[in-house]
Amino acid sequence: MRYVSTRGAAPSREFDDVLLAGLAEDGGLFVPETWPRFSLRDWHAMRGLTYAELAARVMAPFTAGAVSEAALREICAEAYGGFGHAAVAPLVQLSPRLWMLELFHGPTLAFKDMAMQVLGRLFDLVLAARGQRVTIVAATSGDTGSAAIAACANRALVDIVVLHPAGRVSEVQRRQMTTVAAANVTNIAVQGTFDTCQDLVKAMFADAPFRQRVRLSAVNSINWARIAAQIPYYVAAALALGGPERAVAFSVPTGNFGNVLAAHAARCLGLPVGWLMVASNHNDILHRFFTRNDMRLVGVEPSFSPSMDIEVSSNFERLLFELLDRDPAATAATMRDFRASGRMAVPEAAWRRAGAGFAAERLDDAATLAEIARLYRDTGYLADPHSAIGVAGARELAGRLDAAVPVVALATAHPAKFPDAVRRASGVTPALPARLADLFDRPEIYITLPPDLAAIEAAVIGATERSAA
Ligand SMILES: *Cc1c(COP(=O)(O)O)cnc(C)c1O
């Protein structure tokens, strides 16, 4: 499988290059040169597989030429073997037509684990074949950092350094990062905000001698391998609910558009995915786009669903590329104009095409708390704020669709990850799962540094030299 850039000015690449590079050299995002298709017979043959086996089967066409299905099977068995639920991504029925797809049974209790646990192992495999090491540097406001650390801890050929804003992440989130005792993990609390951390990471990538010295790499949400590893749970859910003979609709709490793009990819593979509901909080750029073709930058306001607090969804460019008939010049021009003007001009015809497969919903904080309360009262199900936004979108979608179409809401975080909002809405304090019950007793390891590039780079170099020694 070869990958092309959405902006058309970078050479096509194999999966292993795409995994390690993240972004294409022309600033575009990698997409498959052509979409693989599974036949009816292929879908049927996936029934009854374990989640890990199914995941390897679904990902295999995307890694073909770089990673074999047999290697993927081993990686997936290991990656999902550590999950807290034997089904890995169980479906829970809420009402006659509504299901939750729980994606939070991984080590850090959020859906990022579904892809990250595979990604860390793919890095090791691909790097071993090349005789290389990399240093992954990331800035986090919470979730992504802990999922990346859980994925990279104790990987042989990867060092990971995560910058978080000192005193500005929740205690659960900080402890999920700082209590991982692995020689290749370094946590730095930066005296600044999340933006400070992000600027420092950008500055490290811009420092070419430093970048080469530590062989800097990233696992951010635009990495195609993350999208590929998020497709299988849509397949598993659809097959469990009667697919491929029956279309299934999904409602996805959305931030950077990675998760819902994976659902779109499942549709491109030939899975009968019905409508996709893009559910947002009050940072509603996607809602404005899908409902009235108004994609304008307006800044970002904190919410109870912080993992969806985005100004612009980085993976949207992949959908844009499809909406523009895979025309890289048009995609590049649209993105250039967007950067310059803060407003994305999508032609009317392309926008209508988006409306044929996607719907959008938007919940502010008050509506999010009300949804948590309503769901708990009506069903006894305790949802975190992100998942509650997905449920509200699913109910809205169910109202619009034929009664024969099951609607699945994605539960992207465990309620115990956001206890304050959940308590406020429901009066119940969600308990951490048993395997994390000692989180508050484990020793923390992190260093605190001022927002000074030289000091941070010195810490990164020190960390990589320590773990290589
Ligand atoms: C990252 C995240 C999301 C948003 O997913 P995207 O792929 O960025 O759209 C939603 N909920 C939770 C809990 C997350 O961690």
The ligand as an SDF file (V2000), in Angstrom:
LIG
                    3D

 15 15  0  0  0  0  0  0  0  0999 V2000
   -9.0660   12.6540   21.7660 C   0  0  0  0  0  0  0  0  0  0  0  0
  -10.4200   12.5010   22.3460 C   0  0  0  0  0  0  0  0  0  0  0  0
  -11.5910   12.8220   21.6270 C   0  0  0  0  0  0  0  0  0  0  0  0
  -11.5500   13.4310   20.2400 C   0  0  0  0  0  0  0  0  0  0  0  0
  -11.0990   12.5310   19.2610 O   0  0  0  0  0  0  0  0  0  0  0  0
  -10.5920   13.0750   17.8540 P   0  0  0  0  0  0  0  0  0  0  0  0
  -10.0330   11.8930   17.1640 O   0  0  0  0  0  0  0  0  0  0  0  0
   -9.5430   14.1100   18.1700 O   0  0  0  0  0  0  0  0  0  0  0  0
  -11.7660   13.6660   17.1590 O   0  0  0  0  0  0  0  0  0  0  0  0
  -12.8110   12.6120   22.2300 C   0  0  0  0  0  0  0  0  0  0  0  0
  -12.9040   12.1280   23.4870 N   0  0  0  0  0  0  0  0  0  0  0  0
  -11.8100   11.8110   24.2130 C   0  0  0  0  0  0  0  0  0  0  0  0
  -11.9790   11.3160   25.6010 C   0  0  0  0  0  0  0  0  0  0  0  0
  -10.5320   11.9830   23.6750 C   0  0  0  0  0  0  0  0  0  0  0  0
   -9.4550   11.6710   24.4100 O   0  0  0  0  0  0  0  0  0  0  0  0
  1  2  1  0
  2  3  1  0
  2 14  2  0
  3  4  1  0
  3 10  2  0
  4  5  1  0
  5  6  1  0
  6  7  2  0
  6  8  1  0
  6  9  1  0
 10 11  1  0
 11 12  2  0
 12 13  1  0
 12 14  1  0
 14 15  1  0
M  END
$$$$
